[in-house]
Amino acid sequence: MDPTIADVEARAEEHVETYRETAPFHPVEAESIETLPEAFRTGDYGRRDVEWVVRWYFRRRVDAIDHDERRAVEEAVEDADSRELRGAMWDAVDALDEGADSDGEGDRDGDSPMPAHHRALDALTDLPGVDVAVASALLWFLDPDRFLVVGDREWRVVATLTDLDSGYPDPMTLGAYDRYLDAVRTLSDRLDVDGWHLYMVIQRVYAEEFAGE
């Protein structure tokens, strides 16, 4: 039987603590969530920081990595021109900053009909090998309070606990990511956790309820 949101709410703190104790990437994730947003906004980062986020997106799965896809994306980003890489990141930062005063639902500014985070994702997906799903990881480390990384595992848990449609879009689209974000915000409010703690809860719920299927 799938978990209910009441079950998860009752065990949210336990899930967070278990993740901290058992997740192999937790120490570096926790440090990166604290440091990378400011570093990306000030330009005080190296290309390896961007490459790390891309590697993390795939390797955090540990036991279920599509190595062909991982290698293709990682190598494409590693081969990107440094100016191209930093330009995409600056464009994403600029888009998010321009939309920072919006209500968070549409993220629209007065000069463009396109939501700010869509423009940020457009900039990030200009990087070689990066699609919307991988770009969502960069978006999360740019602004972890407003966004969340998406993958099939996160989608599965969020869909189970909200009214998000159950089928994971492959490839991920901007519209699907928006539906996911709406559901994530609903879930975060219900559990009374921020995005970082919600991520930890989601990973533990997946590990307990769906891993091995």
Secondary structure, 3 states (H helix, E strand, C coil): CCCCHHHHHHCHHHHHHHHHHHCCCHHHHHHHHHHHHHHHHHCCCCHHHHHHHHHHHHHCCCCCCCHHHHHHHHHHHHCCCHHHHHHHHHHHHHHHHHCCCCCCCCCCECCECCCHHHHHHHHHCCCCCCCHHHHHHHHHHHCCCCCCCCCHHHHHHHHHHCCCCCCCCCCCCHHHHHHHHHHHHHHHHHHCCCHHHHHHHHHHHHHHHCCCC
